[in-house]
Amino acid sequence: MKRPFTLAALGLLTATSFSASAQIVLDGKVTATEIGTGTNRYQLASTYTGTHSVAGKGLQSLYVGASSTKLYVMIVGSAETATDYPGYVVYLNVPGKAGVAAGTQLKGGSAGDSPLKHTPTMDMETDYGVRATLSPSNMTDVYYSFVDYTSGNAAPVADSYQGAGKKDGTALTFSTATGPFTGTRVALVKSADLTAATTAGAGLEMEFDLAAMGLTTTSQINLMVGYVKDGGAFTSDVLPQVVGQTTDLGSSPNFSTLTGRQNVTYNLSTGILANRNAIASALKFNVYPNPSGGTTQVTYQVPGGQQEVEMEVFNSLGQRVRQLNLGRRSGTQVQPLEALQAGSYFVKLRVGDQTTAQQLSVL
């Protein structure tokens, strides 16, 4: 396990200080040395900044990375409660598979004790769903299973139990010997609350085998993640975030009717792609220079008259370091971002009800 991922540790690093030999370690935490660009590095894909419908619990950030043989997903969050069995769900769309079409309601898994029995409607094709269910705080187990929607969407869809792991970062290998989840490994580190999870970079970490998934080093995938209650109902916390959502989404949310795209796109060779490319194009959103020496300009276009504008900057821990409530704007705008320390950032722009984001590196 690498050194704890704290703000102090991050402050000592620059964009060029990562060791060439460093790589992702599956231990239920994301560390500063695991974040960057290129192979064996996590990229920050999405951050939750809204109100959590379960106080002190839920999601903080989502990271995605890849090596020449593995796909990695890291969810920073806090899920454990005193008496219930909440958890995380991850839904995936991979190339070359025929799953459930976008805009079609999932029929749900067959296991009554698995949150995958819920029936959301996704705005991406859905091939697979994976869950991690945490036992109450006086217990040590985390329960894993998956559903395979490439085998059909007739209720109930088989929900394949894969075993029980621990909450201390110990890795568990899925029990299946065939199919897309062969060789899948998972690790989870529990936290008392979201503040502790964010400080430690702790949560659920997953490692998928590229060959088993039918992926190559140039494949492109889509994914979304959620924090769910005991029984499978979605809380407010999903990534990408539903803007303005403050209450539970329930067991059958329709993500296809929301503004923008409710999934992250990741290309294994080039990294995170903007999950709202059309919005970014319409807003003429640009961050320049990038990489930057500490001072950056954000340019954008406010279409259709005056609209409320907000800009936020998040560091690689998913913590907000700058918030600008810019009020009502119109036309072409230029906003400077100054005095950013060396590191990786995520610049989020909201114009009216449209939201987009772009990564920024400061050298």
Buried (B, 14 or more C-beta within 10 A) or exposed (E): EBEBBBEEBBEEBEBEEBEEEBBBBBBBBBBBBBBBBEBBBBBBBBBBBBEBBBEBBBBBBBBBBBBEEBBBBBBBBBBBBEEBBBBBBBBBBBBEBEBBEBBBBBBBBBBEBBBBBBBBBBBBBBBBBBBBBBBBBEEBBBBBBBBBBBEEBEEBBEBBBBBEBBBEBBBBBBEBEEBBBBBBBBBBBBBEEBEEBBBBBBBBBBBBBBEBBBBEEEBBBBBBBBBBBBBBBBBBBBBBBBBEBEEBBBBBBBBBEBBBBBBBBBBBEEBBEBBBEEBBEBBEBBBEEBEBEEEBBBBBBBBEEEBBBBBBBBBBBBBBBBEBEBEEBEEEBEBEBEEBEBBBBBBBBBBBEBBBBBBBBBE
